[in-house]
C-alpha cells in the first residue's frame, strides 16, 4: 500500500511518500480503506519535531473510510461499513491514561495518512450516514475536542449560556456550531474581517477583532452585560490565557486546549482564584465522547466546515495551508 511517513529528518524533508506492506489483520482487527484524512495543529508540531524521532511513523490522527476486511472474532463491523478511527484508539471511556496517551494515532503509533489502516474493532466509530468521507475525516480530533470542551468538563453548556471561541480553525468552528445547537450564544474572535463575517453566517452572535481590540476579554465581558462568559474555549495558550480569564464570569470555566502561542509564559493566577474559575485541560476525547458527538451532529444536522481538500500527492501543500493560518475550518487530504 501507499503511505506517507514522518521520518527523522529536518521539517521540510520529514514527510515522505513511500510503499509499505499492508498491515497484518488479527482476529479482533478491522481493515479500513482510508478515503480522506484531515490535519490538526498537532501535525505541524510533530513534523517540526521529526528530527527527534527514533523511527518513521505514518502521520495524522484523523481519517475516515470503509471497512474492507474483518478478523475472525469481529462482531461490531462488516465489510462496507463507513467508519472513522478514534484519536486515542485504546481510550474507550473514563479517564485518559499514560497507556492511552502513548497510543495516540500519528504520534505514538502509525496514523491515518495511508491507503489502509488496521485497528482493533473497538477503535472505530460509525460515521453519520449523511456525511461524506471528507466531512467525516474532520471529526476525530477537532470535533471531539470541541464536544469535550463544551459538554464533558466541569460545566455543561446549556441554553442561555455564552461561549467564547478563539479564531476560526477546526476546533473553534465545531465549538461554534455545537454551542449554538445547544442554545448558547457565541462570541468569536478573529483578526480577519472576512472570517468574522463567515463566523456570523454560521451563527456567531458577536465577533471581535482581537487586533483592533487587544483587550478583547473586556470587550467579550461587556457583550454579556458585564457578567462574563460561561465557557471560554482557550486554544491560544499563554498568549491569550489572561484575556480569556478577563472574559469569564465568576465561577466560569476555561476549557484549555491549544498551545498556538506556546506552552509556557506568564499568566495571571490571581485572577483565576479571585474569580473562582475552573480551568479544565481538554485533550481530544474517548471513543464514548466521539459516539456522543456523532449523535449530536445528527440531531442538529451540523455540517463540518471544510476549508480545502488537497489531492493525495499534494499532502505537503496541505501542511503548508494549515501552517499559513489562512484556513477557515478543516484542511483535508483525499486518499487515492
N, C-alpha and C positions, 0 to 999 in steps of 0.2 A: 504494500500500500504506500501511497504518498503521504508524507507528513512533514511538518516544519519542526525543526529542533532549535532550542535555545542552547547554544554551545558556549563553553568557557572561552570567551573572546571579547574584545572591545565592543562597545554598544552597537556601533554601525555594522559590525561584521557578525554579530551574535546569532541573528535569525537566518537559518539556512533551510532551504527546501531539499528534502532527501527521500530516499526509499527505505522502508523498514518492513520487516516481516509482519504479517498480520498477527495481532496478539492471540495467544492461546486462549481457549474457552474452557473454563471449569464447569463443574456440574451446576453451580448456582449462578453462573455468569450469563450476561446478556450482551450480544454483539450488536452495536448500532452503527449504521451507515450515517455518518455525520453529513448534514446538509447545509448548516450555517453555524458560524461562531461569532462571538462579539468580544470586544476589548473593554478593559477597565483600566483605571489609573494604575492599579497594581501591576499590570502587564508592562507598563513603561518602566516602573521601578525595577522589576525583575530583569528586564533587558539591560538596564543600566548597570545592574549588579552582576551581570552574567560572568564577568571575569573571575568572580569568586566561586563559581560553581565547580564541583568536582567531576561532574558528568553531565552530558546533554540531557535535556528534558523537553518533551512536547509542551509548548506553552498554551496558555488561555484556559480559564476555568469554565467558560460559558460556551455551550453548544447544544444543538438540537438536531434530531434526525429520526430515522425509522429503524425499528428492530429488524435485523436480517437473520439472526440465529439465536437460539436459546439453549442453555445447558439442560442436561437430563433431569435435574431436580427443580427447574424453574417452574413456578406456578403463577406468578403475577403478570407475566407478559407473554405475548405471542408474536410471531412474525407479522410485520406490518404495523404494529403499534407505533404511535408517534410520541416521542419522549424527549426529555432534557435531563442532563445529569445534574445532581446537586453539587454545589461548590465544595462542600465537605461531604464526600460520599459515605463516610462512616458515621456521621453525626445524624442520627435518626430523630432524636428529641432530647429534652433535658438540657444539661449544661455542656458547653464546649469544654474540651479537654486537650491535653498535650497530644494524645493519640490522634484525635480528630484533626487538630491543627496540622500535624505532620503529614496528614493525608490529603491536604488541600490540592485540588487539581491544578496543574500547571506550575506548581511550586515544589511541594514535597514529592509529588508523583506526576507521571505524564498527564497532560491535559487534553484539550479538545481540538487542537489545530491539526487534525489528521483525518484521513478518509474513514477510518474505522476506530472505534473505541470499545473496549470490553471492560465492564464493571459488574460487580455483584448486583443481583436483581433489586436489592433494597436501595441502591444508589440512584435509581432512575425515577423520574416523576412524569406522569402523563401531562401532556400539554393541551391547553384548551383547543377544542376542535376548530374553532373559527380563526385561530391564529396561524399564520404561515410559519415555516421554519425560520425565516429571517426574524420575524417578530418574537418567536419563542426563544431564539438564541439570545435575546436581550435580557431574559428573566433571571437566570440563576444567581448572579451577583447583585446587580443594581436593584432589581425589583424586590428581591428577597430582603436586601438590606433596608430598602425603604419601608417595607412591611414591618420588619423587626423594629425599626426606629419609631414607628407610629403606634404599633399595636402590641408589642411584646416586651416593652420596658416597664418603667415604674408608672407611666401614665398612658392609658389607652385613649387615643383620640376619639372624641365624640362630637355630636352635633353642637355647634356654637363655639367650639374651641377655635383658637387662632394658632396657625402653624407658620413658622418662618423657615424657608428653604433658601440655600445659597447657590446662586448660579443656575445654569440650565443644562448641566450634564445629566447622565443617565439616572443616578440616584435621585437627584433633585426633581426631575420631571416625573418620575414614578411617584415620589412623595407628594408632589402637587396633585396628581390625579387621584391617588388613593385618599388623601386628606379631603379633597372635595367630595369624593364619593361617600365619605363618612359624615358629611355635613359640616365640615370645618371651613373656616375662612383661611386663605393662604396669602402670605406675603413672600414675594420673590425678589431677590437682589441680583442685579446684573449690570455691567457697565455698558452693554450694547443696547441701543435703542431698539434695533430690530428684534433682538432676543426678548426684550421686555414685552414688546407687542405680541410676539408669538406666545409668550407665557400667559398674557392676558387672554389670548384666544383659547388657551387650554383651561382657563377658568381662574387664573390668579386674580384675587380681589384687589391687591395693591402690588405695585412694583417700585423698587428703589434703585436708583443709580448710585452704587457704592463709591464711585469715583467722585461724582459731584457732591455726594453727601458722605464723607468719610466716617462721620459719627452716625452711621446708618442704624445702629442699635437704638439710639434715641428716637430716630425717625420711626422705626418699627413700633416702638413702645407708644409713641404719640398716635399712631394709626389705630391703636386699640383703646383710645380714650385715656391713655396714661396707665392702664392696668398692667400691660405687658403681655407677651405671647405665652401660650401654654406650653408649646414644644418648639424648640429650635433644632433643626436638623443641621448639625455642625459638620461640614465637610472640609473646611479650610485648615483647621488645626490652630497652632498658636497665634498665627497672624490674624485670625478672625474670632478667636475664642472670647476675648473680652467684650467685643461688640454683641456677640450672642448673649453673653451674660447680662449686658445692659438691656437687651430687648426683652428678656424673660420676666414674667410676673414673679411675685413671691411664691415660693413653692413650685415653680415651674421646672420643666425637665429639659435638659440638653441631651440629645442623642448624639454622642460623639463618634464620628465615623471616619473622617478623612484627615489626610496629612498633606494637603496640597501646598501649604505654606511651610512644611517641615514637621519634624517630630518633637522638637524642643524649643523652648522660648519662655519668656516671662509672661505670666498670666496673673490676673487679679483674684487671688484665692480669698481675699477678704470679702469680696462681693459675692462669692459662691456661698459662703456660710452665712453672711449677713442676710441674704435673701432666701436662705434655706432651700437652695436649689438642689436638684438631683441630677447628677451627671452620670449618664449610662453609656458605657462603652458598647458599641454595636459592631460586630464582625460578621457580616453576612447573616447566615442563619442555618437552621437544621432542615432536614427533609420535611418534617412536620410543618415548619413555617412555610416552606415552598408550596406544599399542598394547600395550606390555608390561603396563601396569596392567590393561587390559581382559582380558588372558589370565589374570592373577591373580584378578581378580574372578570370572571364570567358573569357574576351578579351585576356588576356595574358596567359591563361591556366596555372596559378600558382598552384602548388601542396603544400599544407601546410606541413611543416616539423614536423613530429611526432617522438618524442624521444622513447616513450614506452607506451603500452596500458596495464593497470592493470585490473584484474577482479574486479567485484563489491565488493566482500568481502575482497579485498586487498587495500581498499581505504587508510588505514594508510600507507601502503608501498608506495603508490603514493605520499603522502605528504612527506615521507622520501626521495624519489627520487628527488623531486623538491628542498628540503632543502639541499641536498648534493651538489648542484651546478654542478653535473656531467652531467646533461641533455644537449641535443642539440636539440632545438626546444621544442615542447609541450609535456607535460605529461598528459595522458588521462586515464579516468576510464570508462570502458564499463559497462552499466547498464543492469542487467539481465532481 
